[in-house]
Amino acid sequence: MAQIETELQLLKTEAINMWTLVNSQLSKAQQAFLNFDKDLAREVVLKEKRVNGNELKIDRDCENIFALFCPVAVDLRFLLAILKINNNLERIGDYAEGIAKYIIDAEAPFSEEMLRITRILPMYEEAVNMLEDTQVAFEKEDTILARRVFKKDDLLDEVNKRSHHVLELHLKDHPEDVSQALWLLSIIRRLERVGDQTKNIAEEIIFFLEAKVLKHRNKFV
Amino acid sequence: MESTIIKSRNFNASFGSNHVVKNVNIDIPRNQIIAVMGPSGCGKTTYLRCINRMHELIPGASSNGEMLLNGEDIYKMHPIFVRLKIGMVFQRPNPFPNLSIYDNVIAGYKLNGIKLPKPEKDRIVEHSLTRVALWNEVKDSLNKKGSFLSGGQQQRLCIARAVAMEPEVILFDEPTSALDPISTSTVEELFHELKANYTLIVVTHNMQQAARVSDKTAFFFLGELVEYDETKTMFTNPKDNRTQNYITGRFS
């Protein structure tokens, strides 16, 4: 096996570990949110440093491979994709940390009614699923699965779009919920960003495998 | 629109029964740099030597198919005329060791029996050495032997010797493989300047060099032209798996 293959294989393993860690961060923040578990939320905040450390390590390894092996063709696309995926994963880690911080700061569990009307729970579930799908797509080099992620983002966009109006109506009857409504809106905004970052990751997987640039284009054409 | 200067159609070359270039079809555009790469024994140098009819000088060598220069069959022209139009620079710098720098530059005229007045010769020498960025380094020692120059300077002198004949195409057979990185870089810079006036076809084992200097790249494997495309495409998204395996170092 050529040395560059060994290096790229190691990098792939590192990227998968990063994915698993970020996935775990997002899922734990979800559990902390569902169960109002402040201890779990604190764990997410603490582990954010590990996400940042992994990001720096992957960046450095990419830089070394560029400098030492002058990659071309599929190797070059793989490295370019990894650099961007790494960056997107780190941002998703930031969003998980942000959500965890809300849980830590919140005074009481979120009202069931608001969780129901905003549809934040299915939104959160879909965001986690999307990220898991990209990881499987990357590991199995499956562009069909990567493309499915684009469609799944529709739910996240829809919930985000409606949330303002839904909460506005709710607050007319329940003005005492205003503080919670603001927390929820912030979490919804973060989940919507998680969806966008995950779509970026799916685009990079397709770029690496098919040399097609889907950025700023209609994914369903 | 780019015009084609060299066109091969169903071109084959052999050494005796050894078929080394197989049915090559290629259009080489004018004033561009074309890199030709492939593993040892793939036929790339043989193909290069067919372009200026050097291949036929080897006993037992043969070729068939079309090789056109500006639409005219190279194999129906006089070989000397072909070599005037299509110059060649080799792997190792090979200035004539007993000739001065000055005489090396105009050696092509002397060897072909072309007599020129002294001012014309002076003009050609200065012009050619300037073209290869060597004039300032050697203008005060034109009467010294070419072999006194460094390897990089000798190679540039050889390029000046080719340029002096005002060819249309210059063939380079691994022109920097015997040079250090600084001389290599100087020669590569030179390529970019030369392409304004000439078409350059460069056989190279150095893939990064192919990527750095060429506009288009041809990949030969087992005598076949496997892929020929824009260099950017070849090094980012080659179409053929054999090309991808070769340029990513996965060839077994």
Chai-1 contact restraints between the chains, C-beta under 6 A:
chainA,res_idxA,chainB,res_idxB,connection_type,confidence,min_distance_angstrom,max_distance_angstrom,comment,restraint_id
A,A2,B,G249,contact,1.0,0.0,6.0,A-B,restraint_1
A,A2,B,R250,contact,1.0,0.0,6.0,A-B,restraint_2
A,C70,B,Q208,contact,1.0,0.0,6.0,A-B,restraint_3
A,V72,B,F235,contact,1.0,0.0,6.0,A-B,restraint_4
A,V72,B,I247,contact,1.0,0.0,6.0,A-B,restraint_5
A,A73,B,P238,contact,1.0,0.0,6.0,A-B,restraint_6
A,A73,B,Q244,contact,1.0,0.0,6.0,A-B,restraint_7
A,A73,B,I247,contact,1.0,0.0,6.0,A-B,restraint_8
A,A73,B,T248,contact,1.0,0.0,6.0,A-B,restraint_9
A,D75,B,T248,contact,1.0,0.0,6.0,A-B,restraint_10
A,A211,B,N237,contact,1.0,0.0,6.0,A-B,restraint_11
